[in-house]
Amino acid sequence: MINMYEVSETNEMIEHENLDVRTITLGISLLDCIDSDLKELNRKIYDKITTTAKNLVSVGQDIEKEFGIPIVNKRISITPIALVGAAACRTPEDYVEIAKTLDRAAQTVGVNFIGGYSALVSKAMTVSDENLIRSIPQALAVTERICSSVNVGSTKTGINMDAVRLCGEIVKAAAEATKDRDSLGCAKLVVFCNAPDDNPFMAGAFLGVTEADAVINVGVSGPGVVKKALEKVRGKGFEELCETIKKTAFKVTRVGQLVAGEASERLGVPFGIVDLSLAPTPAVGDSVAEILEEIGLERVGAPGTTAALALLNDQVKKGGVMASSYVGGLSGAFIPVSEDQGMIDAVHAGSLTLEKLEAMTCVCSVGLDMIAIPGKTSASTIAGIIADEMAIGMVNQKTTAVRLIPVIGKDVGEMAEFGGLLGYAPIMPVNEFGCETFISRKGRIPAPIHSFKN
């Protein structure tokens, strides 16, 4: 049980160190909405979401007021739409109609994002999968709240390079479709390897087919809390450093456990997991980069950065896993560029490059996240970057992801503005040597030898 002493202990963290519950995400299965008639399918989807999630926002607000814990976002994740729409959708345009329905349902219940406009194609693509993927640029251009993801690889199946190549083209097309908004559509599109079924964070959230009809997943965040705690152990050894991170992660995750339990009880929906990721925001003092610099780096990107991030990620997991009944999702430390002021400053200082970020993804929770690149970058180069990141996830048996934003009409040194939690980002240079011949090969990269464990 969580007692009020633990709640009061967090007051200082909330008031001065940017501690918050980043999101309550209500997962909703749409498998019982499947219908061969598109109009009827859309009606069922709208009714299921607006009925199941009708009290989500108000319950979140009540918990905020009662416990004094900021809950930044209330969101919904759904069954991957490529599965739900397969019987009714014959063209990409049919899927766009579902996207509009999802957007309308999200607006009705008052959530800021709905995730699950997704396809799972780690081994191969069905016609339905391909139609959904090809619909993504238009779907993101005509909606406000839709988030999309494509899982193109896994440790067990390898990497579907046909899907990787297509995703490179789709990222480019999504950038073009929203070029009047600094290619904002790409900020709501994630390409995954080893995507988890219970991730509450956007833009990659969806409800896996092994999940219940409805479930509450919570994502907590407290980079500022960890940074403040580490200030007290400057000059100390690694043992004190690690203990401090673990203890702080425990306290942060306990807040998430409290909110998850309350939301579950009040909504009458089972509790799923707490995702204990350190997710930064553009706010001053809410930065993962600043934690790494507090550990001892002059700037993020300096030699030692990957080791420092590995230490941070591991201690967050060790501390957080003891604080919740069920931990899941991504859980660790996020390193998005546009959403982290310290990362932005490091890019401006010249210490942080795309190649260094890729190295850091070997030990962090996700991957290349919210990185703005020149709008002229080719689809094959984007696909090559995706393939590299998928390989890291596949071989290391971890979740990796890519959220690249080729900002149409802008080049290295300019800025892209996304607004809100998505922040802003400097356009980063990309290696200009080509990989088109490699990306043009058909088929898939086989699973690594260590995947055969049955």
Summary of the structure (lengths in Angstrom):
residues: 454
radius of gyration: 20.8
end to end distance: 38.3
largest distance: 65.7
contacts: 1785
relative contact order: 0.13
helix: 47%
strand: 18%
